[in-house]
Amino acid sequence: MSFRRSRRLLGFAVSAALASSSALAAQRVATQAASEAATPHAFQTPRSAAAIAAQCRTLLADLNKAEAQLARGGEAPGTSLLAALDAMTRRTEDTMGPLGVLVAVSPRKAIRDAAEACDRDYQAYSSRFWQNAAVYARIKQVRPADDIDRRYWRDTIDNFEDAGVALAPAQQRRVRELNDELIALTQIFERRIREDRTRLWFTRDELAGVPTGVFENSPRDPQGRYRLGLEEATVFPVLESASVPATRERLWRAYLSLGGVANLETLAALTQRRRELAQVFGEASYADFVLRHRMAHSETEVQHFLATVKEAVRAREMADLEVLRVEKARHLHQPLDQTVLARWDTAFYSERVRRATYAVDQEQFRRYFLPEASLRFVFRVAERLFGITVAPAAAPQTLWHPEARAYAVTDNDSKALLGTLFVDLYPRADKFNHAALWSFRNVSTLAGRQPAAALVVNPSRQGLTLDELQTLLHEFGHGLHALLSKTRYAGQGGTHVQLDFVEAPSQMLEDWVYDPQVLALFAEVCPSCEIVPTPLLAQARSSREFGKGMQFSRQHLYASYDLALHGREPPDPLLLWAKMESATPLGHVPQSMFPAGFEHIAGGYAAGYYGYLWGLVLAEDLRTAFAADRLSPAVGRRYRETVLESGGQVAPAELMQRFLGRPADSRAFFEALSQ
């Protein structure tokens, strides 16, 4: 589950692995606003690398022109400067937003490479822009007209100062060099994973217990062995169901080696440069540098929060693992004192426990959750809650792949188009192989601009498990945050909120898939589909409580590792991981290299992975408002208008206060942990 956090652009963010901005001066804002209101934002896939390069050159020329006008000025400083600055964001999104999606989904390597090259060129420009003292001086003179302007203005000032506008020339130059290196290194890290060609061969006997749908259509060699890749739609079912321990171990080791030694070296370089960047600004660590602008405020506050979580789940983790060890001993008919649980055993024996104790097998849900019906289901949930309609776009779209498609999101009352959602549903070679949402074009009421987002997932064509349906709803939740936003400035649209709040609106919806009233909506979108029997769903809800200790302890480890990696001493990534994982009950497996594939912290979640746990605290609190009816249109409308429409133009704590009618607290989170 992941939201593709953008890099910061000219004071605002474009969500995609790429980001950028462009310029129109204050006197041109009204003209552009009229143009944007009338221009459809269908995703047009560039036909060639040369076309991308040409778009990139045009963008940079526009940006340079607008920057010169902003620096030169002439008119008295006012909020029109903020509008001009945001117009640069919108222009940038028009070029860089789609390119960010294409890096992840285009089947053409030339397109992906050209989009990455454009991102590097843009980021080099952006680093220089944020150090423009003349533009900074003019922005500082702005007198915000209201709280929305004030928040946007403060964010903009922070961006200038965090880019080094006040530093000496030599330090500014080093900041630009470091930013350029960070962009290039992140691209390399992500590309190695996306374009990984690792394939493993297994005989039919070695795949005993694995549902045939996972491998029956895979290529076979002359000996009849099946070729399996490392896509999640393959790896997770095998780890959960393969009865041959050696099969699970081979696949687990291969999956935990994605990115390889080369990515470990790249991660070390990333963390070293981030630390140097922080030190240029007088901060002792990168975590100290970035946490200043988040809800958590400081590394000390995050560490205190993580310690509280760890204390709450410590005993439960040990109990969970002992249950699995007992089950392994029973399964293998061996004495308990001779039974050792391996890391590649946990998913397999967790599923056995759930089947034995709760009669729940994740694989049995695929018959109920066919992919197309599941997509329509998550749309219907949003339609019932938020008073919208999600329907196939009327006009054909020129997209990156024949199976990609577009949907129009409209408001039921006004019939107005709110935005466009692009969906890429199925796995294939060279495609981003997890689940994510790119919010690549953001709303602006100032310009009459409508948003667009891309939902990228990779379920099996055989159907989704209940866990995968939960993930689909989570990612679509990010899309709703983006598409239902009504912010004045694109730079504050939708998911452009503080990083430790961004997951909360999506995590809130995850619980909906366990509600029989909600799942009954499948009958509306797929009359021929079987509906999950209510007793089975109740058992699934009970079964999900098993393993919470292991689950949250693992999330705690990831978050703690991320903070330590970006802390005050520059550790070797693998040695640090081995040391920290060795302190856990199952220990560390030699030659495994999880950090080589930890994309989150190579990219936008560096020193921010704790946000998943932090966001879940907020999500559980948000859920309390829907306790009586998860499909309540009245509560849904209030949530849409209070939280989703506000995007980042209101502080998260204030959004929570407005929606809940009280300050947020952690009681619901810790009550859920204790269940």
Legacy VTK file of the C-alpha trace (Angstrom):
# vtk DataFile Version 3.0
C-alpha trace
ASCII
DATASET POLYDATA
POINTS 675 float
0.000 0.000 0.000
1.511 3.222 -0.974
0.838 6.730 -2.041
3.366 8.114 -4.495
4.609 11.118 -2.588
5.927 13.851 -4.812
9.061 15.826 -4.530
8.393 19.478 -3.737
8.009 21.809 -6.683
8.146 25.536 -6.792
6.457 25.631 -3.440
3.856 23.050 -4.019
3.844 19.441 -4.897
2.861 17.293 -7.838
2.165 13.728 -6.831
3.924 11.189 -8.904
7.394 9.841 -8.807
8.160 12.965 -10.812
7.174 16.540 -10.061
7.596 19.962 -11.561
6.205 23.444 -12.083
5.893 26.168 -14.638
5.395 29.834 -14.916
2.864 32.353 -15.806
3.193 35.782 -14.341
0.502 37.441 -12.260
-1.031 39.342 -15.181
-1.462 36.081 -17.108
-3.185 34.131 -14.340
-6.714 35.090 -15.362
-6.031 34.087 -18.967
-4.674 30.716 -17.954
-7.555 30.114 -15.554
-10.059 30.546 -18.366
-8.038 28.234 -20.579
-7.759 25.541 -17.913
-11.466 25.620 -17.173
-12.207 24.879 -20.814
-9.469 22.334 -21.484
-10.115 18.613 -20.959
-7.333 16.854 -19.139
-7.299 13.500 -20.876
-4.069 11.633 -20.429
-2.276 11.792 -23.775
0.663 9.408 -23.945
3.687 10.916 -25.715
4.513 8.971 -28.848
8.271 9.097 -28.517
11.216 10.023 -26.353
11.802 12.962 -28.674
8.294 14.252 -27.968
8.960 14.094 -24.233
12.244 15.952 -24.648
10.451 18.666 -26.640
7.742 18.996 -23.966
10.429 19.255 -21.341
12.284 22.029 -23.171
9.051 23.990 -23.574
8.256 23.594 -19.895
11.663 24.819 -18.781
11.480 27.777 -21.148
8.091 28.719 -19.681
9.414 28.380 -16.166
12.428 30.549 -16.811
10.244 33.209 -18.407
7.799 33.244 -15.525
10.572 33.281 -12.954
12.092 36.340 -14.580
8.744 38.129 -14.440
8.223 37.202 -10.804
11.685 38.463 -9.890
11.284 41.644 -11.905
7.798 42.470 -10.663
6.700 46.046 -11.008
3.321 45.809 -9.350
2.945 46.094 -5.570
3.434 42.749 -3.854
0.136 41.101 -3.059
-1.665 37.805 -3.120
-1.513 37.924 -6.933
2.077 36.753 -6.456
0.775 33.610 -4.765
-1.592 33.082 -7.681
1.253 33.525 -10.160
3.370 31.079 -8.221
0.566 28.520 -8.183
0.074 28.997 -11.908
3.632 27.732 -12.243
2.632 24.608 -10.332
-0.321 24.003 -12.622
1.735 24.449 -15.749
4.333 22.073 -14.364
1.762 19.425 -13.497
0.498 19.492 -17.069
3.855 18.243 -18.312
5.491 16.454 -15.413
2.424 14.844 -13.832
1.694 12.426 -16.697
5.395 11.710 -17.135
5.605 10.638 -13.499
2.917 8.034 -14.114
4.569 6.841 -17.321
7.824 6.087 -15.512
5.868 3.494 -13.515
3.521 2.076 -16.140
4.734 2.613 -19.696
5.653 -0.650 -21.445
8.221 1.285 -23.515
11.617 1.705 -21.911
12.460 4.680 -24.146
9.415 6.519 -22.762
10.303 5.679 -19.165
13.923 6.750 -19.620
12.964 10.010 -21.327
10.494 10.832 -18.550
13.186 10.243 -15.937
15.605 12.476 -17.868
12.990 15.235 -17.945
12.501 14.892 -14.201
16.225 15.348 -13.623
16.232 18.473 -15.799
13.217 19.866 -14.022
14.605 19.178 -10.562
17.834 20.943 -11.488
15.758 23.962 -12.495
13.641 23.722 -9.332
16.698 23.744 -7.066
17.869 26.977 -8.685
14.424 28.553 -8.559
14.084 28.055 -4.810
17.336 29.891 -4.296
16.211 32.961 -6.258
16.647 35.745 -3.712
14.692 38.284 -5.764
11.582 36.094 -5.973
11.947 35.215 -2.283
12.138 38.884 -1.333
8.957 39.652 -3.232
7.079 36.679 -1.747
8.135 37.751 1.760
6.398 41.080 1.221
3.049 39.417 0.517
0.356 40.192 3.065
-1.964 37.137 3.022
-5.629 37.971 2.668
-6.977 35.086 4.764
-6.028 31.844 6.502
-5.802 29.891 3.233
-3.409 32.400 1.722
-1.495 32.530 4.986
-0.914 28.779 5.052
0.106 28.685 1.389
2.399 31.674 1.875
4.026 30.050 4.939
4.572 26.789 3.030
6.159 28.759 0.206
8.506 30.634 2.526
9.509 27.310 4.101
10.301 25.893 0.687
12.599 28.784 -0.169
14.390 28.577 3.150
14.692 24.766 3.048
16.255 25.085 -0.399
18.966 27.395 0.918
17.891 30.818 -0.300
19.674 32.394 2.700
22.863 30.358 2.408
26.220 31.543 1.076
26.782 30.941 -2.667
29.109 27.969 -2.115
26.575 26.305 0.174
23.763 26.980 -2.270
25.774 25.326 -5.011
26.353 22.271 -2.820
22.628 22.025 -2.007
21.833 22.020 -5.726
24.450 19.347 -6.361
23.088 17.191 -3.564
19.504 17.530 -4.787
20.553 16.549 -8.310
22.358 13.508 -6.947
19.404 12.507 -4.775
17.023 12.605 -7.737
19.324 10.473 -9.887
20.011 7.951 -7.113
16.321 7.540 -6.300
15.511 6.912 -9.947
18.247 4.267 -10.151
17.012 2.530 -6.987
13.401 2.373 -8.191
14.346 1.360 -11.737
16.325 -1.675 -10.571
13.250 -2.993 -8.791
10.764 -2.143 -11.523
12.870 -3.712 -14.285
14.017 -6.735 -12.290
14.170 -9.856 -14.459
14.566 -12.487 -11.757
12.678 -15.679 -12.615
12.526 -18.931 -10.674
11.639 -22.396 -11.997
9.503 -24.828 -9.991
8.181 -28.300 -10.679
4.524 -29.090 -10.105
5.451 -31.040 -6.983
7.405 -28.074 -5.642
4.238 -25.971 -5.998
2.123 -28.370 -3.961
-0.582 -26.469 -2.113
-0.369 -23.374 -4.331
-3.646 -22.496 -6.087
-3.281 -23.489 -9.737
-4.459 -20.055 -10.848
-1.184 -18.606 -9.576
0.994 -20.569 -11.999
-1.038 -22.499 -14.582
-0.594 -19.852 -17.286
3.111 -19.343 -16.586
5.721 -20.295 -19.220
7.134 -23.819 -18.895
10.525 -25.215 -19.843
11.170 -28.566 -21.622
11.237 -30.312 -18.230
7.748 -28.992 -17.475
8.840 -26.583 -14.748
6.866 -23.387 -14.260
8.566 -19.995 -14.462
7.526 -17.578 -11.714
8.504 -13.941 -11.299
8.569 -11.729 -8.234
5.275 -9.892 -8.716
3.180 -9.574 -5.560
0.311 -11.420 -7.243
2.657 -14.426 -7.445
4.894 -14.119 -4.390
2.283 -13.690 -1.671
0.010 -16.624 -2.656
3.037 -18.926 -2.871
4.375 -17.867 0.530
0.930 -18.322 2.041
0.083 -21.696 0.518
3.153 -23.648 -0.700
3.440 -26.721 1.501
7.048 -27.379 0.448
9.318 -25.365 2.789
12.141 -25.170 0.215
9.763 -23.524 -2.279
8.787 -20.862 0.217
12.402 -20.277 1.175
13.626 -19.912 -2.428
10.923 -17.420 -3.319
11.254 -15.515 -0.036
15.023 -15.158 -0.468
14.625 -14.000 -4.063
11.937 -11.462 -3.122
14.037 -10.185 -0.219
16.921 -9.651 -2.659
15.089 -7.356 -5.077
17.428 -4.530 -6.004
20.427 -6.518 -4.825
23.784 -5.346 -3.547
23.755 -2.476 -6.026
20.663 -1.014 -4.349
22.243 -1.342 -0.926
25.109 0.783 -2.204
22.648 3.247 -3.697
20.719 3.452 -0.416
23.968 4.134 1.440
24.733 6.943 -0.994
21.212 8.356 -0.589
21.406 8.451 3.193
24.899 9.933 3.161
23.826 12.756 0.866
20.662 13.409 2.857
22.742 13.710 6.003
25.123 16.118 4.296
22.169 18.142 3.032
20.823 18.445 6.574
24.234 19.464 7.881
24.489 22.271 5.347
21.442 23.715 7.123
22.929 23.179 10.550
20.851 20.110 11.425
22.466 17.033 12.930
20.396 14.549 10.935
18.089 14.332 7.958
15.280 13.260 10.288
15.741 16.466 12.275
15.713 18.446 9.029
12.446 17.111 7.584
10.380 16.512 10.723
10.258 20.222 11.541
7.387 20.637 9.073
5.348 17.568 9.987
2.676 16.866 12.573
5.232 15.013 14.715
7.590 18.040 14.767
10.690 16.162 15.957
12.512 12.838 16.019
12.053 12.767 19.806
8.265 12.888 19.454
8.302 10.117 16.810
10.544 7.925 18.955
8.212 8.384 21.923
5.223 7.414 19.772
6.985 4.325 18.394
8.021 3.238 21.883
4.385 3.424 22.987
3.304 1.238 20.069
6.075 -1.275 20.729
5.112 -1.578 24.379
1.485 -2.184 23.401
2.284 -5.080 21.038
5.410 -6.681 22.531
3.671 -9.492 24.433
1.144 -10.044 21.675
3.885 -10.555 19.080
5.488 -13.290 21.181
2.119 -14.980 21.660
1.405 -14.863 17.910
4.765 -16.413 17.067
4.302 -19.179 19.615
0.952 -20.074 18.044
2.705 -20.387 14.671
5.491 -22.496 16.131
2.978 -24.856 17.701
1.172 -25.124 14.380
4.422 -25.908 12.561
5.264 -28.651 15.044
1.794 -30.131 14.626
1.967 -29.912 10.835
5.390 -31.585 10.620
4.671 -34.087 13.406
7.753 -33.113 15.355
8.406 -32.162 18.996
7.778 -28.528 19.836
11.186 -28.149 21.452
12.772 -29.114 18.136
10.674 -26.715 16.065
12.140 -23.452 14.851
10.039 -20.911 12.985
11.698 -19.357 9.925
10.748 -16.062 8.329
9.409 -17.825 5.213
7.137 -19.836 7.505
5.140 -16.989 9.003
2.717 -16.330 6.131
2.164 -20.062 5.537
1.438 -20.969 9.139
-0.594 -17.800 9.718
-2.917 -18.973 6.950
-3.057 -22.491 8.431
-4.013 -21.041 11.817
-6.702 -18.896 10.257
-8.090 -21.860 8.347
-8.008 -24.142 11.373
-9.259 -21.663 13.952
-11.572 -19.474 11.915
-12.188 -21.550 8.749
-10.857 -18.600 6.744
-8.569 -18.937 3.737
-7.684 -15.766 1.823
-7.730 -17.720 -1.447
-11.394 -18.579 -1.029
-12.326 -14.920 -1.470
-11.120 -14.716 -5.080
-14.368 -16.291 -6.337
-16.323 -13.424 -4.757
-14.037 -10.528 -5.680
-13.469 -10.672 -9.431
-11.179 -7.805 -10.539
-13.583 -5.747 -12.641
-16.393 -6.186 -10.135
-14.034 -5.220 -7.301
-13.146 -2.000 -9.071
-16.819 -1.166 -9.574
-17.434 -2.048 -5.923
-14.959 0.489 -4.547
-16.497 3.056 -6.886
-19.962 2.250 -5.503
-18.773 2.637 -1.910
-17.622 6.164 -2.751
-20.820 6.898 -4.641
-22.976 5.962 -1.656
-20.848 7.819 0.865
-19.924 10.986 -0.963
-22.730 11.740 -3.402
-20.707 11.187 -6.578
-20.831 9.026 -9.693
-17.805 7.248 -11.190
-18.386 6.200 -14.793
-16.251 5.336 -17.827
-15.092 8.504 -19.563
-17.278 9.284 -22.552
-14.450 10.080 -24.932
-11.853 7.462 -25.847
-8.475 8.146 -24.297
-5.005 7.734 -25.743
-3.412 5.865 -22.880
-0.160 4.009 -22.237
-1.556 0.477 -22.515
-4.661 -1.112 -24.077
-5.908 -2.271 -20.655
-5.618 1.150 -19.038
-8.836 3.127 -18.865
-10.306 6.450 -17.724
-13.272 7.303 -15.500
-15.127 10.559 -14.991
-16.056 11.528 -11.425
-19.114 13.771 -11.236
-21.130 15.345 -8.416
-24.659 13.954 -8.119
-26.270 17.254 -7.125
-24.662 19.673 -9.560
-23.804 17.103 -12.281
-20.479 18.903 -12.550
-17.347 17.007 -13.536
-15.082 16.843 -10.483
-12.074 15.063 -11.965
-10.723 12.100 -13.898
-9.400 8.808 -12.581
-7.100 6.648 -14.706
-6.834 2.966 -13.799
-4.162 0.411 -14.679
-5.486 -2.799 -13.162
-3.382 -5.820 -14.112
0.274 -6.884 -13.702
2.724 -7.014 -16.630
6.437 -6.785 -17.269
8.218 -3.522 -16.377
5.177 -2.118 -14.579
5.321 -0.851 -10.985
4.429 -4.073 -9.188
2.765 -2.927 -5.973
-0.370 -0.813 -5.465
-0.235 2.982 -5.522
-2.042 6.175 -6.399
-0.492 9.016 -8.406
-2.285 12.315 -7.741
-0.620 13.990 -10.682
-2.911 16.919 -11.445
-4.443 18.967 -8.667
-7.552 21.043 -8.339
-7.509 24.836 -8.235
-10.722 26.773 -7.716
-8.713 29.874 -8.550
-8.189 28.574 -12.074
-11.343 26.473 -12.485
-9.025 23.483 -12.737
-10.136 19.891 -12.259
-7.884 17.183 -10.829
-6.712 13.862 -12.245
-5.173 10.813 -10.606
-3.924 7.376 -11.642
-4.713 4.194 -9.700
-2.114 1.485 -10.342
-2.659 -1.992 -8.887
-1.668 -5.567 -9.751
-4.202 -8.173 -8.582
-4.449 -11.652 -10.026
-6.860 -11.932 -12.939
-8.412 -14.826 -11.008
-9.779 -12.435 -8.398
-8.768 -10.608 -5.228
-8.302 -11.845 -1.703
-9.987 -9.915 1.079
-6.621 -8.358 1.926
-6.196 -7.254 -1.692
-9.695 -5.777 -1.777
-8.754 -3.792 1.320
-5.632 -2.552 -0.475
-7.659 -1.551 -3.535
-10.038 0.479 -1.373
-7.067 2.037 0.446
-5.456 3.258 -2.760
-8.765 4.461 -4.162
-9.115 6.385 -0.901
-6.042 8.389 -1.913
-7.759 8.994 -5.245
-10.873 10.309 -3.520
-8.721 12.661 -1.453
-7.256 13.994 -4.701
-10.407 14.097 -6.831
-12.853 15.511 -4.266
-10.567 18.295 -3.114
-11.725 21.897 -3.606
-8.666 23.926 -2.755
-7.884 27.398 -3.985
-4.320 26.509 -4.908
-3.142 23.403 -6.752
-0.152 23.323 -4.433
-2.494 22.461 -1.562
-4.793 20.150 -3.504
-5.947 16.797 -2.223
-3.099 14.654 -0.961
-0.674 17.561 -0.623
-0.885 17.468 3.128
1.703 16.827 5.804
3.250 13.413 5.178
2.194 11.948 8.514
-1.462 12.722 7.709
-1.561 11.605 4.078
-2.314 7.939 4.834
-5.090 8.543 7.365
-8.039 9.126 4.968
-7.157 5.947 3.055
-6.455 3.832 6.112
-9.828 4.860 7.519
-11.628 3.103 4.646
-9.784 -0.212 5.003
-12.178 -1.428 7.689
-15.141 -1.033 5.338
-14.447 -4.354 3.560
-15.339 -6.253 6.767
-18.838 -4.786 6.939
-21.571 -7.015 5.400
-23.696 -3.967 4.605
-20.813 -2.561 2.580
-19.961 -5.824 0.794
-23.635 -6.193 -0.125
-22.966 -3.431 -2.662
-21.342 -6.113 -4.848
-24.879 -7.203 -5.754
-25.516 -3.765 -7.225
-22.398 -3.663 -9.390
-22.272 -7.370 -10.287
-25.666 -9.120 -10.033
-24.119 -12.389 -11.193
-21.376 -12.332 -8.547
-21.635 -14.496 -5.468
-21.919 -12.488 -2.270
-19.617 -13.378 0.613
-21.696 -15.270 3.177
-22.169 -13.225 6.335
-20.780 -15.967 8.628
-17.603 -16.197 6.513
-17.136 -12.436 6.697
-17.614 -12.526 10.480
-14.989 -15.253 10.696
-12.649 -13.199 8.523
-13.104 -10.241 10.823
-12.232 -12.388 13.805
-9.277 -13.954 12.017
-7.716 -10.627 11.161
-7.204 -9.984 14.861
-4.768 -12.875 14.878
-1.287 -11.705 13.954
-1.718 -8.067 14.967
1.270 -8.374 17.260
3.488 -9.553 14.398
2.033 -7.014 11.977
2.497 -3.960 14.156
5.873 -5.080 15.431
7.052 -5.334 11.849
5.721 -1.863 11.030
7.446 -0.594 14.150
10.714 -2.140 12.940
10.408 -0.541 9.492
9.693 2.870 10.990
12.487 2.585 13.546
14.951 1.453 10.889
14.020 4.397 8.680
14.622 6.865 11.528
17.911 5.228 12.504
19.095 5.184 8.905
18.423 8.913 8.654
19.692 9.678 12.137
22.824 11.382 13.379
25.322 8.679 12.464
25.637 7.417 8.864
25.252 3.621 9.245
25.768 0.935 6.628
22.163 0.133 5.543
22.481 -3.658 5.624
24.534 -3.821 8.809
22.023 -1.575 10.554
19.120 -3.681 9.310
20.815 -6.930 10.342
21.477 -5.536 13.811
17.925 -4.281 14.297
16.237 -7.332 12.808
18.500 -9.620 14.844
16.987 -8.092 17.978
13.522 -9.335 16.952
12.229 -12.774 17.987
12.815 -14.402 14.576
16.187 -12.781 14.078
17.907 -11.892 10.818
18.429 -14.301 7.920
22.005 -14.079 6.568
22.223 -13.014 2.902
18.718 -11.502 3.002
18.731 -7.810 2.119
15.328 -6.263 2.710
16.596 -2.638 2.530
17.589 -3.148 -1.123
13.898 -3.210 -2.015
12.586 -0.685 0.533
11.318 1.793 -2.084
9.427 3.952 0.383
12.536 5.218 2.156
14.574 5.493 -1.018
11.929 7.944 -2.177
9.414 10.271 -0.580
8.982 8.481 2.747
12.599 8.945 3.878
12.478 9.722 7.626
8.707 9.410 7.238
7.775 5.750 7.236
6.456 6.158 10.788
3.588 7.991 9.065
1.814 4.703 8.402
1.446 4.026 12.130
0.898 7.704 12.951
-1.760 7.921 10.240
-3.486 4.797 11.540
-3.957 6.483 14.918
-5.798 9.281 13.119
-7.669 6.838 10.861
-9.055 4.865 13.798
-10.256 8.129 15.331
-11.906 9.190 12.075
-13.724 5.830 11.893
-15.520 6.541 15.153
-17.791 8.981 13.326
-18.971 6.145 11.033
-19.461 3.589 13.834
-23.257 3.477 13.491
-23.329 3.231 9.695
-20.292 3.007 7.439
-22.418 4.013 4.449
-24.113 6.992 6.077
-24.540 9.649 3.356
-24.880 12.355 5.994
-21.601 11.528 7.728
-19.981 10.886 4.348
-21.025 14.306 3.088
-19.701 15.967 6.226
-16.424 14.064 5.886
-16.141 14.990 2.211
-16.764 18.676 2.871
-14.640 18.910 6.017
-11.645 16.661 5.353
-11.376 15.702 1.685
-12.322 19.023 0.126
-9.908 20.923 2.355
-6.801 19.150 1.076
-3.732 20.795 2.534
-5.121 24.299 2.961
-6.161 23.528 6.546
-3.861 21.961 9.147
-4.633 18.260 9.795
-5.252 18.797 13.509
-7.827 21.448 12.648
-9.497 19.138 10.100
-9.797 16.420 12.733
-11.236 18.903 15.233
-13.813 20.182 12.739
-14.943 16.716 11.664
-14.993 14.993 15.054
-16.132 18.008 17.056
-13.217 17.459 19.433
-9.435 17.183 19.295
-8.064 13.938 17.883
-6.849 11.316 20.340
-5.328 7.821 20.265
-7.885 5.902 22.315
-9.514 4.170 19.329
-6.123 3.073 18.010
-4.959 1.463 21.239
-8.381 -0.097 21.812
-8.114 -1.702 18.366
-4.619 -2.974 19.212
-5.959 -4.657 22.327
-8.730 -6.585 20.534
LINES 1 676
675 0 1 2 3 4 5 6 7 8 9 10 11 12 13 14 15 16 17 18 19 20 21 22 23 24 25 26 27 28 29 30 31 32 33 34 35 36 37 38 39 40 41 42 43 44 45 46 47 48 49 50 51 52 53 54 55 56 57 58 59 60 61 62 63 64 65 66 67 68 69 70 71 72 73 74 75 76 77 78 79 80 81 82 83 84 85 86 87 88 89 90 91 92 93 94 95 96 97 98 99 100 101 102 103 104 105 106 107 108 109 110 111 112 113 114 115 116 117 118 119 120 121 122 123 124 125 126 127 128 129 130 131 132 133 134 135 136 137 138 139 140 141 142 143 144 145 146 147 148 149 150 151 152 153 154 155 156 157 158 159 160 161 162 163 164 165 166 167 168 169 170 171 172 173 174 175 176 177 178 179 180 181 182 183 184 185 186 187 188 189 190 191 192 193 194 195 196 197 198 199 200 201 202 203 204 205 206 207 208 209 210 211 212 213 214 215 216 217 218 219 220 221 222 223 224 225 226 227 228 229 230 231 232 233 234 235 236 237 238 239 240 241 242 243 244 245 246 247 248 249 250 251 252 253 254 255 256 257 258 259 260 261 262 263 264 265 266 267 268 269 270 271 272 273 274 275 276 277 278 279 280 281 282 283 284 285 286 287 288 289 290 291 292 293 294 295 296 297 298 299 300 301 302 303 304 305 306 307 308 309 310 311 312 313 314 315 316 317 318 319 320 321 322 323 324 325 326 327 328 329 330 331 332 333 334 335 336 337 338 339 340 341 342 343 344 345 346 347 348 349 350 351 352 353 354 355 356 357 358 359 360 361 362 363 364 365 366 367 368 369 370 371 372 373 374 375 376 377 378 379 380 381 382 383 384 385 386 387 388 389 390 391 392 393 394 395 396 397 398 399 400 401 402 403 404 405 406 407 408 409 410 411 412 413 414 415 416 417 418 419 420 421 422 423 424 425 426 427 428 429 430 431 432 433 434 435 436 437 438 439 440 441 442 443 444 445 446 447 448 449 450 451 452 453 454 455 456 457 458 459 460 461 462 463 464 465 466 467 468 469 470 471 472 473 474 475 476 477 478 479 480 481 482 483 484 485 486 487 488 489 490 491 492 493 494 495 496 497 498 499 500 501 502 503 504 505 506 507 508 509 510 511 512 513 514 515 516 517 518 519 520 521 522 523 524 525 526 527 528 529 530 531 532 533 534 535 536 537 538 539 540 541 542 543 544 545 546 547 548 549 550 551 552 553 554 555 556 557 558 559 560 561 562 563 564 565 566 567 568 569 570 571 572 573 574 575 576 577 578 579 580 581 582 583 584 585 586 587 588 589 590 591 592 593 594 595 596 597 598 599 600 601 602 603 604 605 606 607 608 609 610 611 612 613 614 615 616 617 618 619 620 621 622 623 624 625 626 627 628 629 630 631 632 633 634 635 636 637 638 639 640 641 642 643 644 645 646 647 648 649 650 651 652 653 654 655 656 657 658 659 660 661 662 663 664 665 666 667 668 669 670 671 672 673 674
